[in-house]
Amino acid sequence: MTERKKAAEKINHLAFYDVLTGLPNRRLLLERIRQTQSESAENGKLGALIFLDLDNFRNINDLWGNFVGDKLLLQVAKRLRKIAGGKSTVARLGSDKFAFLLGASSEQQAQLMTRLERLCHTLQNQLDKPYQYEEHSLRSSASMGLVLLDAHSQPAEELLRQAELAMYEAKAAGKGQLRFFDPEMQQAISQRLLLEEDIIRGVEAGEFCVYFQPQFNDGNQMMGLEALVRWHHPHRGILAPADFIAVAEAAGLMSRIDRVVLLRACEQMALWSGRPELQDVNVSVNISPTQLYEPGFVDEVLKVLQLTGANPRRLKLELTESMLITDMPQAIARMRLLKESGIRFSIDDFGTGYSSLHYLQQLPLDQLKIDQSFVRRLPDDTNSLAIIRAITAMAVSLDLEVIAEGVETEAQRKLLQTNGCRLYQGYLFARPVPAEQVEAMAKSLSGTERLKSVSVH
């Protein structure tokens, strides 16, 4: 009888609790939501449901494996339990998704909103703290979707779905964000799902390509180009990254687009090597966090170079500061492996992310790119100017090139020049153009100016 009782308890636990963390699962959470609705009907008070999704978990899981991913999830569950105490329900809904249920205890909506604001602030602070694995420090913030609970206005399943939709809206707005459910979100999510399917179709159909935007020095000589991905949509025309990148990132499709850009850039570099006016160009390609931390990233880059016949010494890879936070030592190790083949590196959007001077000295860099958010505020914003001066001085001390992007006025260019920045990119000089127009510009300049480098984004 004792063994049968233990077996029954085990079966019950498996039915209602998550195996890894021991937290309530989706089935038990739905039952708790119904209970909260019943309590609300009795006492007239309100509750709330928070849907949480870890922002960087996929990168950590891909880089370190499921074992380390599970260790991180256990730490997340421990932190959530501590915040909940015995008054709220914390559940794991699968993978890196969790839920936080507040009982019906607030009489007024304003009172509940104040309570939720404090709670979400606490959740964000706790989940944003580093997670330790051996000597490594891993980070993964959380995106949150919120929905209020009252009496039996809607089924528990629908309320959970609404909270999840709000979470995806928060994730689309950036890491560590939160959003309340809005009925219009349903329509937006439907449109996003359709766009995801269209992106997959477009990649398979070869509709993604690269445009180039010229870069100039302080002598008004074209020193290079940045290539921007474009989508030749069969019905909507040419689409810029702003029309599809956010959806592609949220859906985990960026690695497919990244591979297309890398391949097209290397193919173009190989073609240009046969033209006298473009044979010395350097092509740099933007690398996403997903791509950098994929297990076969180094081999994939070298394989593309071999396949296209492009010279690795003419390839420059652009990384952002924020993507290095996930695992700086691993990023440095991979960069050094590629550096041995002659590939060069640039930090894009410099000044907007996490800048560790200790790691910056170890990174095999060739260039720093001043983010356009600082340039855009010139010449009036003294804080942005101070940051630009610091970045320029740092680049000089580390023997790195420095270039400013987003230059749109002559006043901005002059101020950048005065403070030591000699390379510029922006609408003041030129807009992005197809590769054939680059060839025409290079040919027209070859008689009077020397084209030194091309960088691809």
C-alpha positions, 0 to 999 in steps of 0.5 A, spaced: 500 500 500 505 504 501 509 503 494 502 504 491 501 510 494 508 513 493 507 511 485 500 515 485 504 521 488 509 520 483 504 520 477 500 526 480 507 530 481 509 528 474 502 530 471 502 537 475 509 539 476 515 540 471 520 535 471 527 539 471 525 545 476 519 542 480 515 548 479 507 547 477 507 546 469 502 549 464 496 544 467 497 546 474 497 553 472 491 553 468 487 550 474 490 556 479 488 561 474 481 558 474 482 559 482 484 566 482 478 568 477 473 564 482 476 568 488 475 574 484 468 573 483 467 572 491 471 578 493 471 583 487 478 583 487 483 583 481 489 578 480 494 578 474 498 574 470 506 575 468 508 571 462 516 571 462 521 569 457 529 569 457 532 573 452 539 570 451 537 563 453 538 560 446 545 563 445 547 560 451 544 553 450 547 553 443 554 555 445 554 551 452 549 545 451 543 543 454 546 541 461 549 548 462 542 551 459 538 546 465 543 549 470 541 556 468 534 554 468 534 551 475 537 558 478 532 562 474 526 558 478 530 559 484 530 566 484 523 566 482 521 562 488 524 567 492 520 573 489 514 569 490 514 567 497 508 563 499 503 568 496 504 567 488 504 561 483 511 560 479 510 555 473 515 553 468 511 552 461 517 549 457 524 551 455 525 558 457 518 560 458 515 561 465 509 564 468 508 568 475 501 568 477 498 573 483 492 572 487 486 576 487 488 581 492 487 588 489 481 592 490 482 597 485 486 597 478 490 603 480 493 599 486 494 593 482 498 597 477 502 600 482 504 593 485 505 590 478 510 595 477 514 594 483 514 586 482 516 587 475 522 591 477 524 586 482 523 581 477 527 584 472 533 586 477 533 579 479 533 575 472 538 580 469 544 578 474 549 574 472 548 566 472 554 562 474 557 556 471 564 554 474 568 560 472 563 563 467 558 568 468 552 568 464 547 573 462 540 572 460 534 578 461 527 577 461 521 579 456 515 580 460 507 580 458 502 582 463 494 581 463 489 582 469 485 577 472 478 578 474 472 574 475 470 569 469 470 574 464 475 569 459 477 562 459 484 561 463 487 558 456 485 565 453 488 569 458 495 565 458 495 566 451 494 573 451 499 574 456 504 570 451 502 575 446 504 581 450 510 578 452 512 577 444 510 584 443 515 586 449 521 582 446 520 585 439 521 592 443 528 590 445 531 585 451 528 586 458 522 590 456 514 588 459 508 590 455 500 589 457 496 585 453 492 589 448 487 586 443 490 589 437 496 585 439 492 579 436 492 582 429 499 584 430 501 577 431 498 574 426 501 579 421 508 577 424 507 570 423 505 571 416 511 575 415 515 570 418 513 565 413 514 570 407 521 571 410 523 563 409 520 563 402 524 569 400 530 566 403 529 560 399 527 564 393 534 568 393 530 574 394 535 577 399 541 581 396 546 587 398 546 594 397 552 599 398 553 605 402 559 609 400 564 611 406 569 618 405 575 621 409 576 628 410 579 629 403 572 627 400 575 621 397 571 614 397 574 610 402 569 604 402 562 602 402 558 599 407 553 593 404 546 593 407 541 587 406 535 588 402 529 584 400 527 584 393 520 582 395 515 580 389 509 584 391 512 589 396 518 592 392 525 593 395 524 592 403 530 595 407 532 591 414 527 595 418 521 592 415 523 585 416 529 584 421 525 585 428 521 579 426 527 575 423 530 576 429 524 574 434 523 568 429 530 565 429 531 566 422 537 571 422 542 566 421 539 564 414 539 571 412 546 572 415 549 566 411 546 569 405 549 576 406 556 573 407 555 568 401 553 574 397 559 579 400 564 574 398 562 572 391 562 580 390 569 581 393 571 575 388 568 578 382 571 585 384 578 582 385 578 582 377 577 589 376 583 594 377 579 599 380 576 594 385 581 589 386 584 591 393 577 592 396 576 590 403 569 587 405 566 587 412 560 583 413 555 584 420 555 578 424 549 576 429 549 573 436 546 567 433 551 566 428 557 568 432 556 562 437 553 557 433 558 551 434 560 551 426 561 558 425 569 558 424 568 553 419 562 556 415 566 562 414 572 559 412 568 554 407 564 560 404 571 563 403 574 557 399 567 556 395 567 563 392 575 564 392 575 570 396 581 572 399 580 572 407 585 578 408 580 582 404 574 580 409 572 584 415 567 581 420 563 586 424 560 585 431 556 589 436 558 590 443 552 587 446 553 580 443 560 579 446 556 579 453 554 572 452 561 569 452 566 574 451 572 569 452 569 564 447 568 570 442 575 572 443 577 565 441 573 564 435 575 571 433 583 569 434 582 563 430 579 567 424 584 572 425 590 567 423 587 566 416 587 573 415 580 576 417 579 582 420 574 585 425 570 591 427 566 593 433 559 596 430 555 601 434 561 602 439 559 606 445 552 603 446 553 596 449 557 593 454 565 596 454 570 592 458 577 595 457 580 589 459 577 585 454 577 590 449 585 590 449 584 582 448 579 583 442 583 582 435 580 588 432 582 593 426 576 598 427 571 602 432 564 604 429 561 610 432 554 609 433 549 614 429 545 615 435 551 619 438 552 623 431 545 624 430 545 629 436 551 633 434 552 639 434 548 641 440 549 635 445 555 636 449 554 629 452 554 625 445 560 629 443 564 627 450 563 620 448 565 621 441 572 624 443 573 618 448 572 613 443 576 617 438 582 617 443 581 610 445 581 608 438 588 612 437 591 609 443 589 602 441 592 603 434 585 602 431 581 606 425 575 609 427 569 611 423 562 615 424 556 613 421 549 617 420 553 623 418 547 627 415 550 635 416 556 638 414 556 641 421 556 634 424 562 632 419 566 638 421 565 637 428 567 630 428 573 632 424 575 637 429 575 631 434 579 626 431 575 622 426 577 622 419 572 617 416 564 618 415 558 615 412 551 617 412 546 621 407 551 627 407 555 623 402 551 618 399 545 613 400 545 605 399 546 603 392 546 596 388 553 593 386 553 595 379 553 603 381 559 602 386 562 599 380 560 605 376 563 610 382 569 606 382 571 607 375 569 614 375 574 615 381 579 611 379 583 616 375 583 621 380 582 618 387 584 611 389 579 607 392 582 603 398 577 599 402 570 597 402 566 594 408 560 590 408 554 590 413 
